[in-house]
């Protein structure tokens, strides 16, 4: 009977000790190990804006389409810009003819006797020819600008990526410098993991990372960089640029979360990455 009680007591102590050990391990894992559920898939988004204004006459892409660098995205009505090129070409021809005439006139005056043409008239003729040459260069520059504007009526993709949230259509008016569509760079995906400040001492640049998407997929990566600053909401500036100190203090202080940038090393075939989706990030500290 005593033996059975002793065995029961020992088993109870062993179970209790095991529970303490498991609880301790779980506590350390939860509080100290570098992992977070607050991860976000990110990517570079290129805002595409035309260099010239006009009506959109061609829109060969559609929403969420995959495009390659150099693919035509849209075309602005080239009519006005074609006319501008023709006008600039005519101006160049006129300036070239004037320059030819002024140089010929300066050459004739230079060959005449000084008793017929004064030195001042010769100098004036040379100066007029130089002015005509400068005007020809100016006209040529205007022609180059007109040709460039004509070329820019066609807007091409600057990167490989996906057209997203397309809201411009054929017939819309495009304004120079105003973004008309966005492209998600397909070669720029990375992950931001927002780690509690208490876990940052265990994170090092180069550490391996396991990224588990909420959709069920898994990615491999490594720590690329750690953010060096976040906004302090408790100490904003006043209108006079002085510290606006909050007179109240919360007794429960939550650990701040600091962004850690993770480079994706390997993406399984067929996995769809979308910027903004959620992920769990687990860091494997390097020894």
Residue, then its C-alpha position, 0 to 999 in steps of 0.5 A: x500500500x505504501x509502495x503504491x502511494x509512493x509511486x503515485x506521489x512520484x508520478x504526481x511530482x514528475x507530471x507537475x515538474x514536466x508541466x512546469x518545464x513545458x510551461x517554461x519552454x512555451x513561455x520562453x518560446x512565446x516571449x523570447x524566441x524571434x517570431x511574429x504573426x504580424x508579417x506582411x508581403x510587400x512589393x515595389x509599386x510603380x506609378x506610371x504617368x505619361x509625359x504628355x497630355x491628351x486623350x487615351x486612344x489605345x489601351x491594350x492592357x487590362x486589370x491584373x494583366x502580367x506585362x513585360x518591361x517595354x510592353x505598350x501600356x497606353x497611347x495618347x492621341x498623337x495628332x497634335x504632337x505630329x503637327x508640332x513635329x511638322x511645324x518644328x521641321x519647317x522652322x528648322x528648314x527656314x532657319x537653315x535657309x536663313x543661315x545659308x543666306x547670312x553666311x553668303x552675305x558675310x562672305x561677299x562683304x568680306x571679299x569686297x574692298x574696304x573702300x566699298x564696305x566698311x569694317x563695321x558692315x563686315x562685322x555686322x554681317x558676321x554677327x548676323x550670320x552667328x545669330x542665324x546659326x544660334x537660331x538654327x540650333x534653337x530650332x533644331x532643339x525645338x524639333x528634338x523636343x517635339x519628336x520626343x513628345x511624339x514618342x512619349x505619346x506611347x507609354x511603355x512598362x518600365x518593369x516586369x509586373x502586374x497591372x493593378x487597380x486599373x481605372x483608366x480606359x480608352x477615351x479618358x484624358x491623361x494629364x502629363x505627370x499624373x499617374x494613370x495606372x500602377x504596376x506591381x514589380x514582379x521581381x521586388x516581393x519581400x516581407x516585412x515582419x513587425x517584431x516586438x522590441x523585446x525580441x529584437x536582440x535575437x534577430x541578426x542580419x543574415x538569419x534564416x527565416x521561415x515565412x508561413x502565409x495565411x493562405x497556407x504556403x511557405x517561403x524561405x528567406x533571410x533577414x535583410x535589414x532592421x528598421x532604425x526608427x519608428x514614430x513615437x506617438x507619445x511624443x509628437x511635436x506641437x505647432x511651435x515645434x516643441x515636444x507635446x508631452x502627454x500628461x497621462x501615463x498608461x500603466x500597461x506598457x506594450x512592447x513596440x513593434x519594429x519592422x524587419x525586412x526579409x528577403x525572399x530566397x525561394x518561392x515554390x512554383x505556382x505560388x501566388x504572391x500578393x502585396x498586402x497579404x499576411x504571414x507568420x515569420x519565424x527567425x532561426x538565429x545563427x549560431 
